[in-house]
Amino acid sequence: MLELWDEGRLPNVAGVEVEPEYGYVARIRYRSGAVRIIRGSDVGLNAGAACELAKDKAYVKHFLRRSGFECPRGEAFLLPWWAEEIMPRLAERGFTRPRTTDGAAEYAAGLGFPVYLKPIDGAQGRGVWRCDSAARIQPVIDHYAEQRIRLMVVEEAVDLPDHRLVVLRDRLISAYTRFPLNLTGDGTATVAELLSGLQRGFRLSGRPTTIDAADARIAARLARAGLDLGSVPRRGETVVLHDISNLAAGGTALDVTATVHPRWVRLALDVTAELGLTFSGVDLACADVTDPDAPYSVLEVNSSPGLDHYGSVGAEQRAVVDGLYALILNEPPD
């Protein structure tokens, strides 16, 4: 925002103020007298209630299913500590048997393994676990309880490529296929050494991604392949380190903005409108985004899609991000 302002690309803006201690909140004053508040990646386009709804994975899937969209099967479960805290209020409203994590393993078995466990309001892939058996579920629940996570989702795994479509009002801003964090062996370096080199590459390229080599999810993914951080992959061998493809978790992106079929652009626009949003990132599992008849499932919807990771992919992507923010920030709010 400050770069766009300094470059003179916000002619409708009279002034910009950034809270100096953390640089997380800003206020834009327009020549018309209007004011826009920005908080993190929330550029102030979406209504507050719609934003809050979009943060809740269970609510999102409920309303999208009601509107006829395909979504992964799954349910929300209350962590016991939270259920105990809110039970008096629930009982006053007639709810006496809330769905708690005591039944999560049985429900997961009914869906069929593998399943994914997710904090209901998590973002950027934080806290998302793939569980291949009932025995893997309780340790994740215990971890969530330690983190004071209130609700979680148990969701079927959808074995389709992962894409994100960013839309604003009636237009597609960008579309890209996301791949999980992975490394290519050279026959000499260990996984830990290769990972360290990848992290250095991120820093040199300006990509704001920090990979935690001690992340237990990385250890679990490696173990399924019979590897660990000390293993030496063969030359040319691809080693996948994560079960999630979020760019914030080290995933990589392939831009498909020019090739995505209009059917999927229309779907992303419709999903955004059905949730009362103006601006969103729709995470779409789709076999082939160039094929209008390919099977699909809407995984999540992000009402404040951060584009810093996407913008670090290349100069063309950075230009897309700059153009998007210039468009948004130069326009006074209604």
Stockholm file with secondary structure:
# STOCKHOLM 1.0

chainA/1-334         MLELWDEGRLPNVAGVEVEPEYGYVARIRYRSGAVRIIRGSDVGLNAGAACELAKDKAYVKHFLRRSGFECPRGEAFLLPWWAEEIMPRLAERGFTRPRTTDGAAEYAAGLGFPVYLKPIDGAQGRGVWRCDSAARIQPVIDHYAEQRIRLMVVEEAVDLPDHRLVVLRDRLISAYTRFPLNLTGDGTATVAELLSGLQRGFRLSGRPTTIDAADARIAARLARAGLDLGSVPRRGETVVLHDISNLAAGGTALDVTATVHPRWVRLALDVTAELGLTFSGVDLACADVTDPDAPYSVLEVNSSPGLDHYGSVGAEQRAVVDGLYALILNEPPD
#=GR chainA/1-334 SS CHHHHHTTCCTTEEEEEECTTTSCEEEEEETTSCEEEEETTBCSCSCHHHHHHHHCHHHHHHHHHHTTCCCCCEEEEECHHHHHHHHHHHHHTTCCSCCBGGGHHHHHHHHCSSEEEEETTCCTTTTCEEESSGGGHHHHHHHHHHTTCCEEEEEECCCSCEEEEEEETTEEEEEEEEECCEEECCSSSCHHHHHHHHHHHHHHHTCCCCCCTTCHHHHHHHHHTTCCTTCCCCTTCEEECCSCCCGGGTCEEEECTTTSCHHHHHHHHHHHHHTTCSEEEEEEEESCTTCTTSCEEEEEEESSCCCHHHHTSCHHHHHHHHHHHHHHHTSCCC
#=GC SS_cons         CHHHHHTTCCTTEEEEEECTTTSCEEEEEETTSCEEEEETTBCSCSCHHHHHHHHCHHHHHHHHHHTTCCCCCEEEEECHHHHHHHHHHHHHTTCCSCCBGGGHHHHHHHHCSSEEEEETTCCTTTTCEEESSGGGHHHHHHHHHHTTCCEEEEEECCCSCEEEEEEETTEEEEEEEEECCEEECCSSSCHHHHHHHHHHHHHHHTCCCCCCTTCHHHHHHHHHTTCCTTCCCCTTCEEECCSCCCGGGTCEEEECTTTSCHHHHHHHHHHHHHTTCSEEEEEEEESCTTCTTSCEEEEEEESSCCCHHHHTSCHHHHHHHHHHHHHHHTSCCC
//
